[in-house]
Amino acid sequence: MGFKDAKKQLIVCLQSGNVLHEARGNISTKNFLATGQTSITELIDIIYQSAGPSYSSSPHHFAAHIDVHIIRCRHRGIPWYIKWYFTEPDCVFISVHH
């Protein structure tokens, strides 16, 4: 899956409420969406404005058959780090922070 498809599928998941969060330590500093520090609307705006060079993907470190998607971008002067994967029909966020 390339950037355009991942971006489109992620926005659809967010708009439809198919959002999960991976359990992890330091969630208050590593997943602003899970803690309510960032809204779904704000995250959609950040993702929508991101460009292809800000995107990468790699196999999940616990399940190599799952692609983990990463967007590193600047939005309103703030550097964002967004990391997720898909488990149909959901998107699962690992990190959403700056």
N, CA and C atoms as an extended XYZ file, in Angstrom:
294
Properties=species:S:1:pos:R:3:atomname:S:1:resname:S:1:resid:I:1 pbc="F F F"
N         0.852       -1.171        0.000 N   MET     1
C         0.000        0.000        0.000 CA  MET     1
C         0.897        1.232        0.000 C   MET     1
N         0.621        2.152       -0.889 N   GLY     2
C         1.384        3.384       -0.973 CA  GLY     2
C         0.780        4.495       -0.132 C   GLY     2
N         1.419        5.649       -0.197 N   PHE     3
C         1.013        6.787        0.622 CA  PHE     3
C        -0.429        7.213        0.361 C   PHE     3
N        -0.792        7.393       -0.899 N   LYS     4
C        -2.143        7.889       -1.207 CA  LYS     4
C        -3.222        6.948       -0.684 C   LYS     4
N        -3.033        5.650       -0.871 N   ASP     5
C        -4.024        4.680       -0.390 CA  ASP     5
C        -4.066        4.628        1.132 C   ASP     5
N        -2.897        4.663        1.773 N   ALA     6
C        -2.846        4.633        3.238 CA  ALA     6
C        -3.507        5.877        3.822 C   ALA     6
N        -3.220        7.026        3.236 N   LYS     7
C        -3.797        8.295        3.695 CA  LYS     7
C        -5.325        8.280        3.546 C   LYS     7
N        -5.792        7.837        2.390 N   LYS     8
C        -7.238        7.778        2.138 CA  LYS     8
C        -7.928        6.828        3.115 C   LYS     8
N        -7.369        5.629        3.291 N   GLN     9
C        -7.968        4.641        4.189 CA  GLN     9
C        -7.956        5.142        5.633 C   GLN     9
N        -6.878        5.818        6.033 N   LEU    10
C        -6.786        6.346        7.394 CA  LEU    10
C        -7.846        7.408        7.647 C   LEU    10
N        -8.032        8.304        6.712 N   ILE    11
C        -9.043        9.354        6.873 CA  ILE    11
C       -10.435        8.743        6.939 C   ILE    11
N       -10.716        7.736        6.125 N   VAL    12
C       -12.017        7.048        6.172 CA  VAL    12
C       -12.225        6.408        7.546 C   VAL    12
N       -11.212        5.744        8.075 N   CYS    13
C       -11.311        5.133        9.412 CA  CYS    13
C       -11.615        6.190       10.469 C   CYS    13
N       -10.899        7.299       10.418 N   LEU    14
C       -11.108        8.362       11.406 CA  LEU    14
C       -12.514        8.942       11.299 C   LEU    14
N       -12.968        9.197       10.083 N   GLN    15
C       -14.299        9.773        9.887 CA  GLN    15
C       -15.411        8.824       10.317 C   GLN    15
N       -15.188        7.528       10.189 N   SER    16
C       -16.223        6.548       10.535 CA  SER    16
C       -16.127        6.064       11.980 C   SER    16
N       -15.094        6.499       12.696 N   GLY    17
C       -14.947        6.109       14.100 CA  GLY    17
C       -14.305        4.753       14.309 C   GLY    17
N       -13.735        4.182       13.259 N   ASN    18
C       -13.059        2.884       13.369 CA  ASN    18
C       -11.617        3.097       13.819 C   ASN    18
N       -11.470        3.510       15.079 N   VAL    19
C       -10.175        3.913       15.625 CA  VAL    19
C        -9.894        3.128       16.901 C   VAL    19
N        -8.724        2.498       16.941 N   LEU    20
C        -8.256        1.802       18.136 CA  LEU    20
C        -6.878        2.344       18.494 C   LEU    20
N        -6.423        2.042       19.700 N   HIS    21
C        -5.110        2.491       20.149 CA  HIS    21
C        -4.345        1.304       20.720 C   HIS    21
N        -3.112        1.145       20.268 N   GLU    22
C        -2.275        0.065       20.779 CA  GLU    22
C        -1.849        0.389       22.211 C   GLU    22
N        -1.939       -0.605       23.082 N   ALA    23
C        -1.508       -0.422       24.473 CA  ALA    23
C        -0.003       -0.200       24.490 C   ALA    23
N         0.424        0.774       25.292 N   ARG    24
C         1.848        1.071       25.365 CA  ARG    24
C         2.147        1.901       26.599 C   ARG    24
N         3.397        1.936       26.984 N   GLY    25
C         3.826        2.812       28.062 CA  GLY    25
C         3.891        4.245       27.564 C   GLY    25
N         3.892        5.182       28.471 N   ASN    26
C         3.999        6.608       28.137 CA  ASN    26
C         2.908        7.087       27.187 C   ASN    26
N         1.707        6.537       27.311 N   ILE    27
C         0.640        6.903       26.376 CA  ILE    27
C         0.327        8.400       26.443 C   ILE    27
N         0.518        9.023       27.602 N   SER    28
C         0.202       10.448       27.733 CA  SER    28
C         1.131       11.327       26.904 C   SER    28
N         2.315       10.852       26.581 N   THR    29
C         3.238       11.629       25.752 CA  THR    29
C         3.386       11.067       24.345 C   THR    29
N         2.906        9.862       24.120 N   LYS    30
C         3.092        9.210       22.823 CA  LYS    30
C         1.825        9.068       21.992 C   LYS    30
N         0.640        9.260       22.592 N   ASN    31
C        -0.594        9.133       21.818 CA  ASN    31
C        -1.588       10.204       22.248 C   ASN    31
N        -1.431       11.383       21.664 N   PHE    32
C        -2.300       12.519       21.985 CA  PHE    32
C        -3.748       12.279       21.568 C   PHE    32
N        -3.976       11.429       20.586 N   LEU    33
C        -5.350       11.128       20.189 CA  LEU    33
C        -6.039       10.303       21.267 C   LEU    33
N        -5.356        9.321       21.810 N   ALA    34
C        -5.931        8.461       22.854 CA  ALA    34
C        -6.246        9.241       24.122 C   ALA    34
N        -5.437       10.254       24.425 N   THR    35
C        -5.622       11.015       25.664 CA  THR    35
C        -6.507       12.243       25.485 C   THR    35
N        -6.932       12.516       24.252 N   GLY    36
C        -7.793       13.668       24.000 CA  GLY    36
C        -7.047       14.979       23.826 C   GLY    36
N        -5.727       14.935       23.800 N   GLN    37
C        -4.944       16.153       23.592 CA  GLN    37
C        -5.012       16.624       22.139 C   GLN    37
N        -5.392       15.710       21.247 N   THR    38
C        -5.602       16.004       19.833 CA  THR    38
C        -6.950       15.414       19.446 C   THR    38
N        -7.742       16.174       18.698 N   SER    39
C        -9.054       15.685       18.268 CA  SER    39
C        -8.938       14.948       16.936 C   SER    39
N        -9.942       14.169       16.629 N   ILE    40
C        -9.988       13.479       15.341 CA  ILE    40
C       -10.005       14.501       14.215 C   ILE    40
N       -10.752       15.578       14.384 N   THR    41
C       -10.819       16.621       13.360 CA  THR    41
C        -9.447       17.229       13.100 C   THR    41
N        -8.716       17.536       14.166 N   GLU    42
C        -7.376       18.099       14.010 CA  GLU    42
C        -6.438       17.097       13.338 C   GLU    42
N        -6.525       15.839       13.736 N   LEU    43
C        -5.660       14.818       13.151 CA  LEU    43
C        -5.958       14.630       11.665 C   LEU    43
N        -7.223       14.637       11.281 N   ILE    44
C        -7.582       14.542        9.864 CA  ILE    44
C        -6.965       15.700        9.093 C   ILE    44
N        -7.017       16.899        9.648 N   ASP    45
C        -6.439       18.073        8.996 CA  ASP    45
C        -4.931       17.905        8.800 C   ASP    45
N        -4.249       17.414        9.826 N   ILE    46
C        -2.801       17.191        9.746 CA  ILE    46
C        -2.485       16.160        8.663 C   ILE    46
N        -3.220       15.050        8.670 N   ILE    47
C        -2.987       13.976        7.702 CA  ILE    47
C        -3.321       14.440        6.288 C   ILE    47
N        -4.438       15.136        6.149 N   TYR    48
C        -4.877       15.609        4.835 CA  TYR    48
C        -3.818       16.496        4.186 C   TYR    48
N        -3.161       17.322        4.986 N   GLN    49
C        -2.174       18.260        4.451 CA  GLN    49
C        -0.774       17.660        4.313 C   GLN    49
N        -0.579       16.427        4.760 N   SER    50
C         0.738       15.797        4.636 CA  SER    50
C         0.997       15.407        3.179 C   SER    50
N         2.275       15.287        2.842 N   ALA    51
C         2.671       14.956        1.474 CA  ALA    51
C         3.484       13.660        1.458 C   ALA    51
N         3.603       13.090        0.279 N   GLY    52
C         4.294       11.816        0.100 CA  GLY    52
C         5.673       11.702        0.729 C   GLY    52
N         6.534       12.725        0.613 N   PRO    53
C         7.873       12.613        1.215 CA  PRO    53
C         7.868       12.463        2.742 C   PRO    53
N         6.747       12.787        3.379 N   SER    54
C         6.661       12.668        4.844 CA  SER    54
C         6.271       11.260        5.292 C   SER    54
N         6.030       10.367        4.340 N   TYR    55
C         5.488        9.034        4.619 CA  TYR    55
C         6.549        7.938        4.498 C   TYR    55
N         6.441        6.956        5.374 N   SER    56
C         7.234        5.731        5.252 CA  SER    56
C         6.428        4.576        5.834 C   SER    56
N         6.873        3.363        5.577 N   SER    57
C         6.222        2.191        6.171 CA  SER    57
C         7.271        1.113        6.400 C   SER    57
N         6.958        0.225        7.334 N   SER    58
C         7.854       -0.889        7.643 CA  SER    58
C         7.042       -1.983        8.326 C   SER    58
N         7.562       -3.204        8.392 N   PRO    59
C         6.840       -4.283        9.070 CA  PRO    59
C         6.724       -4.017       10.574 C   PRO    59
N         5.602       -4.425       11.146 N   HIS    60
C         5.398       -4.312       12.592 CA  HIS    60
C         6.448       -5.171       13.294 C   HIS    60
N         7.002       -4.680       14.399 N   HIS    61
C         8.083       -5.420       15.059 CA  HIS    61
C         7.616       -6.697       15.754 C   HIS    61
N         6.306       -6.843       16.029 N   PHE    62
C         5.797       -8.079       16.622 CA  PHE    62
C         5.108       -8.992       15.608 C   PHE    62
N         4.658       -8.416       14.495 N   ALA    63
C         3.941       -9.191       13.478 CA  ALA    63
C         4.363       -8.673       12.103 C   ALA    63
N         5.363       -9.282       11.529 N   ALA    64
C         5.975       -8.789       10.294 CA  ALA    64
C         5.019       -8.734        9.104 C   ALA    64
N         3.902       -9.442        9.161 N   HIS    65
C         2.941       -9.413        8.058 CA  HIS    65
C         2.071       -8.153        8.081 C   HIS    65
N         2.186       -7.349        9.126 N   ILE    66
C         1.412       -6.110        9.250 CA  ILE    66
C         2.309       -4.928        8.903 C   ILE    66
N         1.860       -4.098        7.958 N   ASP    67
C         2.593       -2.883        7.606 CA  ASP    67
C         2.261       -1.777        8.595 C   ASP    67
N         3.293       -1.162        9.139 N   VAL    68
C         3.134       -0.004       10.013 CA  VAL    68
C         3.435        1.232        9.172 C   VAL    68
N         2.533        2.203        9.229 N   HIS    69
C         2.635        3.419        8.430 CA  HIS    69
C         3.052        4.577        9.333 C   HIS    69
N         3.903        5.449        8.805 N   ILE    70
C         4.411        6.575        9.584 CA  ILE    70
C         4.341        7.841        8.740 C   ILE    70
N         3.828        8.899        9.354 N   ILE    71
C         3.873       10.228        8.749 CA  ILE    71
C         4.642       11.122        9.707 C   ILE    71
N         5.692       11.743        9.193 N   ARG    72
C         6.455       12.762        9.929 CA  ARG    72
C         6.287       14.049        9.136 C   ARG    72
N         5.557       15.004        9.693 N   CYS    73
C         5.282       16.229        8.954 CA  CYS    73
C         5.208       17.426        9.901 C   CYS    73
N         5.201       18.599        9.305 N   ARG    74
C         5.009       19.830       10.074 CA  ARG    74
C         3.611       20.341        9.764 C   ARG    74
N         2.911       20.759       10.804 N   HIS    75
C         1.578       21.332       10.651 CA  HIS    75
C         1.502       22.552       11.551 C   HIS    75
N         1.289       23.702       10.933 N   ARG    76
C         1.264       24.974       11.673 CA  ARG    76
C         2.540       25.162       12.493 C   ARG    76
N         3.661       24.782       11.894 N   GLY    77
C         4.958       24.971       12.524 CA  GLY    77
C         5.341       23.934       13.565 C   GLY    77
N         4.482       22.942       13.782 N   ILE    78
C         4.734       21.915       14.796 CA  ILE    78
C         5.083       20.598       14.099 C   ILE    78
N         6.197       19.959       14.486 N   PRO    79
C         6.539       18.660       13.885 CA  PRO    79
C         5.693       17.535       14.494 C   PRO    79
N         4.980       16.807       13.657 N   TRP    80
C         4.105       15.717       14.098 CA  TRP    80
C         4.684       14.366       13.709 C   TRP    80
N         4.398       13.382       14.547 N   TYR    81
C         4.781       11.988       14.312 CA  TYR    81
C         3.520       11.155       14.495 C   TYR    81
N         3.088       10.504       13.417 N   ILE    82
C         1.852        9.715       13.433 CA  ILE    82
C         2.201        8.306       12.943 C   ILE    82
N         1.906        7.319       13.764 N   LYS    83
C         2.284        5.933       13.452 CA  LYS    83
C         1.074        5.036       13.692 C   LYS    83
N         0.711        4.222       12.705 N   TRP    84
C        -0.485        3.388       12.806 CA  TRP    84
C        -0.379        2.177       11.883 C   TRP    84
N        -1.339        1.269       12.062 N   TYR    85
C        -1.503        0.149       11.134 CA  TYR    85
C        -2.987       -0.137       11.005 C   TYR    85
N        -3.331       -0.943       10.030 N   PHE    86
C        -4.729       -1.272        9.768 CA  PHE    86
C        -5.033       -2.706       10.179 C   PHE    86
N        -6.178       -2.895       10.814 N   THR    87
C        -6.782       -4.203       11.052 CA  THR    87
C        -8.243       -4.025       10.669 C   THR    87
N        -8.585       -4.427        9.474 N   GLU    88
C        -9.922       -4.172        8.918 CA  GLU    88
C       -11.026       -4.412        9.937 C   GLU    88
N       -11.950       -3.495       10.096 N   PRO    89
C       -12.076       -2.220        9.391 CA  PRO    89
C       -11.411       -1.054       10.132 C   PRO    89
N       -10.574       -1.340       11.102 N   ASP    90
C       -10.036       -0.300       11.983 CA  ASP    90
C        -8.633        0.150       11.599 C   ASP    90
N        -8.295        1.336       12.112 N   CYS    91
C        -6.902        1.773       12.135 CA  CYS    91
C        -6.488        1.744       13.604 C   CYS    91
N        -5.279        1.319       13.851 N   VAL    92
C        -4.769        1.187       15.215 CA  VAL    92
C        -3.583        2.135       15.357 C   VAL    92
N        -3.733        3.123       16.228 N   PHE    93
C        -2.669        4.101       16.419 CA  PHE    93
C        -1.671        3.619       17.458 C   PHE    93
N        -0.403        3.740       17.105 N   ILE    94
C         0.694        3.454       18.019 CA  ILE    94
C         1.179        4.766       18.629 C   ILE    94
N         1.323        5.788       17.773 N   SER    95
C         1.811        7.097       18.223 CA  SER    95
C         1.110        8.223       17.485 C   SER    95
N         0.774        9.268       18.208 N   VAL    96
C         0.296       10.533       17.643 CA  VAL    96
C         0.830       11.606       18.580 C   VAL    96
N         1.919       12.237       18.190 N   HIS    97
C         2.503       13.248       19.089 CA  HIS    97
C         3.399       14.213       18.328 C   HIS    97
N         3.812       15.253       19.043 N   HIS    98
C         4.793       16.205       18.495 CA  HIS    98
C         5.845       16.472       19.524 C   HIS    98
